Amino acid sequence: MANLTTNSLSPIKSLLSNDSVKRRFEEMLGKRAGAFSNSIINVVRQNQQLQQADPNSIISAAMIAATLNLPIDPALGQAAIVPYHNSRTGKTVAQFQIMYKGVVQLCIRSGQYETIHCTEVYADELESYNPITGEIKFTDPSKWKMRYEKDEENIVGHYARFKLLSGFEKCDYMTKEEVFAHAKKYSKSYQYDLRDGKKTSKWSTDWVPMGNKTVLLRLLTKYGIMSIEMQDAIKADYQTDFRDAQNAIDDTIEMQTGSVVIDADFEQSQLQSQQENEVSDIPDESFLA
């Protein structure tokens, strides 16, 4: 098994040793480039599916994270390199995915938010929720126990709130059922898991932060101030036309390896034609309205 892992890491280590690739990371991250490259290797080492993924796509996903200056260490919960299986081609590719802590980080950097927060809500914390008015009432915090027991079975929803420096503030709440309905409708990878009884999607293996991210993005894209950096991150997460992080590296990788880097710049017609065949997370377009 050790030899298998070592052999699986060889392609990604080879790409990271390329002078042009190293220089590109150094231009974006400075002295932290070496540590970031090591984190890429560690992420791939810990994920057998990523070890089977096209190494070019791993570099492209990592480049997006580096451009946004978001760490990809799973323990930090800011960004992730996620493997997706293409059922049509039988191949696995890696894609960038921003996590809810990464969304919060980008909001903080914008300098527009006084406070921003999202969390899961437990059954003994919610007094009432009116989906028509959006009014949410919570119980007395002194009576809360489930949060400290951390039993995910007791989670009933997800809550997000922000306050701008201008004084404007807004909150949103989604029930657990609403969050999973969203995942079932828009996440191809989760649909794949449900169909085949597997657990490969983040919705299957780590659904709590995915729920937090869902309600936070719904709130921000409708009522928040979206910096250019935030817009780019959401576009990249949703596999649309984000190219800035990849343009400088794609030609180099293609020249050095003879392989074309997985392109995240899908035309709308291409995206529609792939939706029935690919296992990938497709965005809720209402978030971007």
N, C-alpha and C positions, 0 to 999 in steps of 0.2 A: 504493500500500500504506500509506503514511504517513497519507493522508486516511482510509482505511478504519479503521485503528487508532484514530485520533483520534475518528472518529464512534462507534466501538464503545465507547470509554471515556466518552462523554458521559453515558449513563444512570447509571453508577456515580458519576461526579463530581457529577452533579446530586443524587443521594441523599445523598452525603457532605457536600454544601453545605447540606442541610436543617438548620435550627437545632436541631430536636429530636434529630436523629441526632447532630449534633456535641456537643450537651449530654450525651447519653447516654454517648458515648465519653469525654468529659471527666470525667464522674462516676466512671468506672471506672479511667481511666488518667492523669488529671491532666494534667501538662505533656507527657506522652508521647502524648497523643491525636492531635496533629497529625502526628507522625511515623508513628503507626500507620495513620492514614488514607492517608498517602502510600504506605505499604507495600501497602495494599490495591490502590491504583491500579497500582503497579508489578507486583504479582502478576498482575493482570488483563492488563496490557500485554504481559507475557511469555508469556501462554497464550492462544492463539487460541480454544480451546474455551471458556474462561471468558468470552471476549468475546461468545460466542453464548449464554451462560447468562442466566437470569433475574437481573437485578441485585438484586432483592429477596432472592433466596436467597443471593447473595454477601454482602450485608450481614448476613443472619442467621448465616451461617457465621462471618464475621469477628467478630460480636458474641459468639459462644461462645468464640472464641479470646481475645478481650479480657477476658471474664469470668474466664477461667482464667489471664489474664496470661501468655499464651504468644505469642511472635512468630510471624508467618506467613511470614517470609522463608525461602524454600526452602534457602538456604545454611546456615541455623541448624539445620534439621532437627528442630524442636520441634513445629510444627503446620503444617497445610496447608489451603488451600481447594481442593477437588478437584471438577472437573466430572463429572457423571454424565449419560449420555444415557438418556432414557426411550424405549424402542423402541415403546411403545404410543402415546404422545402425539407422539413425534417431537421433543420439547423437551429442552433441556439445563438442568439445575439444578446449583447448587453446594452442596456439603456440607462440614462441618467434618471434618477427620481429624487425630487426634493421631499424632505420629511417636514413635519409640522414645526419642529424646532428650527429648521432652516428657514421656513417662512417667517417665523418670529424674528430671527436674526436679521433678515433682509429688511423687515419693517423698522427695526431699531436703527439700522444703518441709514435709513432714509431721513432720519431726524425730524419726522413729522408726527411721531406717536409719543404721547406722554406715557401711556400704558397699553399693553396688549397681552392677552392671556387666553388660553384655551385648555380645556380639561374634560375628562370623562366625568359623568354624573352618576352617583349611586342611588339606589332605591330609597334609602333613608334620608337623602338630601333634597329630593324634589317634592315640594308641596303641591304645586300645580303648574300647568303649562297651557296657555291658550294659543293655539296655532293661528287663530284669526287676528288677534291683536298683537301677538308676539310676546305677551306678558308672561314672565317667568317668576315664580315665587319659590324660595328655598326654605327649608326648615331651619330650626335653631342649630347652629354649628356645634353647640355643646353636646348635642345628642347624636352626632355622627359617629358611627362605628365601622361601617362597611368599608370606607376608604382606607382605613388603617389595616383592615384585614386583607385588602387587595384581592378579593375574590371577584374575578371578572364576570361571573355569572350574575352578580348583583348590579352590574352596570345597566342603566336604563336609557342613557343618552349621552350627548356631547354638547358642550357649551363653549362659546367663544365671545370675547368682548374686547373692544378697543376704545381708547379715548385719544383724540388728537390734541396737539398743543393749542389748537384754536378753541378747544372746549367741546367740539362735537364728539359725541360718543354713541356707540351702537353695540348691540349684542345680538346673538342668534343662538338658537337651540335646535338640535335635531334629535329625534328619538333614535334608539338603537335600531328600530325597525326601518326608519327612514334612511339611516346610514347604510344598512345592508341592502335595502332596495336600490339605493344608488350604486352600490358595488355590483349587484347582480345585473343591473342594466348597462353599466358603462365599463366595467372591468372585464375584458376578455379573458385575462388570466384567471380571475375568480370563477368565471363561467366554466372555464376548462376544469378547474378543481372540482366544482360541483358536479359536472358531467361525469368525470372519471374517478371521483372519490380520492383525489390527491390533495396534497398540501404544498403547493409550490408558490402560490401568490402571497404577497404581503397581507392580503385580506384574510388568508387562511392561517398564517403563522404569527402575525403581529397586528391584529385588527384594531386594537385600541388606539395606537397613534395614527393609524390610517383614518379612523373615525374622527379623531381630533383635527387632523389635516383637512378632512372633507368639510366640516362645519366652519373651520377658520377660513378656508379659501372661498366658501360661499359668501361669508360675511365680507371679506376684504374686496372681492371682485365686484360686489354690488354697492358697497358703501365706503370702502377705504380709499386712501390715496395710494396709487400704484406707481412706484418708481420705475424707471426704465429697467433697472436691475431686476426688480420683482416681476415685471412683465416678461422679461427674457427667461427668467427661471420657470415661470408657469408655462410658457411656450415650449421650453425644452422638456419639461415634465410631461407635457401633453403631446410630445412628438410632432410638433408642427414645424415652423420654418426657422427655428433658431440655428444660425450658422456661424456666428462670430467666434465661438469657441473651437470650431472645427476647421475653418478655412486654412489656417496657418499650418495645420498638421496633416491634413488629408493627403495632399499631393506628395508630401515627404514619405508617408507610410506606403502609399501606392508605389512610389518609385523604388523604395527599399525592399518591399515584399512582393510586389507584383499583384497585390490584392487591392480591391477597391474598398475603401472604408464605408461601413454602413452609413447611409445617408439619412439624416433626420429631417431633411427638407422635402416632405411629402407634398405633392400637389393634391388638391382636394379630391380629384378623380381617382388618384392612386390610393388615397387613404380609404375611400369608399369601397374600392374593389378588393382591398385587403382585409376589411373588417370581418368578412365571413370566414377567412382562412387563417388569420394570424391570431396568436395569443398575445395580446398586448393591452395595456390600459388605455382606453379611449376617454377623453374628457367629457364631463357634463357641459355641453355648450352653453347652458344657462348661466354657468359660472362666469363665462366670458362676455355675456351680454352687456 
